[in-house]
Amino acid sequence: MDISLKLRKVTDESFASFGQVIVPRTGTPDSAGPDHNWWDALAVTELGNASFGIVEAINTGDYHQASLEQHKHTKEILIPVEKDIILVLAKADAFEGTPDAAKFAAFYATAGSVVILNEGVWHKAPMTLSDRAACIVLYKEGTGANDKVVLNMAEQGLNIEVTNL
């Protein structure tokens, strides 16, 4: 089955079924002064002991998603720090029974935004339209070793491609 995903901008509304998003410098600051603006508690999530990592998206010119991974017991937080990223996602139940294209989405997240994936959301390393884009990754310590399932999309009979770049 071919799944063609139209790229959508990450907003609170468009992203709600996958998690939360914090878009930088939106809304009224909780505190402000001549040298700062401060927004407090834009999102609150439980991680336990957090693992901080960095993933670097490298533009290969190919916007097909070859595999997806899932963490059933932890949220994953992605913070693009240099350039914008593209995330291909699927809802937690996307592979229960016959895959439904409506459970898949592709999102465009700007540098400086914060994306919090719900437990169970299928994802993979981000893509980018730039040459490279670094992204901070936070999740519960041990997640990569103890809470990761990876599915090959070809083995699932899926060809997933991001369009309207």
N, C-alpha and C positions, 0 to 999 in steps of 0.2 A: 504494500500500500504506500502510495506517495502522500506525504504530508507537506504542504507548502505553507510556511508560516509567514504572514505579513508582520513586519517589524512594527512594534508599538512602543511608544514612549512610556517609561515607568511613571505612573501616577498612583496616588492612593487608591483610586477607584479601579484602574485597570489591573492593578497588581494584587488586590485584596484576597483573591482566592489562592494565591501562592505565598503570601507573607505580607510584610510591611516594607515601606520605603520611606526614607527621609531624604527630601530634596533640600540641598543647601540653601540657606538664607531665604526661607519662605516664612511667611507669617510675621507677627510682631515679636521682637525679642522679649524675653522675660526680664532682661536687664540690659541697659545700654549706657555708654559713656563716650567721651570724646575719643577714647582709644580702643573701644571694643563693643561688640554686640554679643549677647549670650542667650541661646535657646536651651532651656533645660528640659530633660526627660522627654525628648522627642519620641523615644521608644524605650520600653523597658522589657528585657528578656532575661531569662535564667539560663546561664551557661555552665555553672559550676566552675571547675578549674578550666580556664580558657586556653586554647592553643592559638597562637598568632602565627600566621604564615603569609607568604606572598605567592601569588600565581601570576605568571606573565603570559598574557595572550599574545600570540604571534600570528600575524596576518599571512595566511598561505594563499589567499585568493579563493579559497573553497569555503562555502557557507553551508555545507552539509554537516549534520550532526551524526557522527559515526557511533557514538555510545552515550549512554546516560548513566548516572550513578544516583544512589539514594542513601540517605542517612535517616533511619526510622526513629532514632531516639534523641536527636539534637537538631537545633536550628543551625543554619550556617549563615554567617554574616559576610557580605562582600562589600568592599569599599574601593571603587576605582580611584586611584590617586593621581594618575598622570593624564590619562586620556579616557575617552568614553569606551564603554564595553557593550557587547551584545550577549544576552543570556537566553539560551534555549531551555525551556522548562516544560515539565509535564506534572499534572496533579498526581498525588500519591497513589491513586487508584487507576492510573492510566493503563497499566498492564494487567489489570484483572479482567479476564475475558478478552474479547477482541478489542484491540486499541481503537479509541475514538479520537479522531483528529481534533474535536472540540476541547479535549483535555490537554492539548499542547499549545504553547505560546512562545513567541520570541519577543524580548524586550530590549530596549535601548536605554542604558543607564549612563548618565553623565558623570564625568569625573567629579569627585567630591560628594556624590550622593551615597547613601547607605542603603543596601538591600538586605533584608532579613528574610531568608527562606524558611518557611514552616518545616517542621519535622516531616519527613517522607516525600518532600517535593523532589522530583527527578531533575537533575541538572548535570552539567559538566563544566569544565574550565570555560571561562568566557571566550568569546570571539571579539575581534576588533576590526574596525575599518581603517584604523591607523596602522603603521608598521608594527608597533608593539604597544601594549598597555599593561602596566602593573596594577595589581589589585590586591589589597590586604584581605586575608581570609581569617575569620575567627570562628571557632566552634569548640565544643567540649573536648577537653584533652582526651586523646585516644580514639577519636572518631574515625580518623583515616585508617587505623589498624583494626578497630573492633566494631564499627558500625557503618560498613560500606558494602553495598551491593552494586555491581556494575553489569549493565546489559548492553550487548552489541546490537545495534539497531538492525543490521542486515539479518542477523539470526532471528530477530523478531518479525522479519518480513516488512520492515519499514525503511523508507527513504525520506529522511527529514531534511528540508532545505529552507533556509531563511531567504525571503524575497523582498522586493521593494527597498533595496539598500540605497 
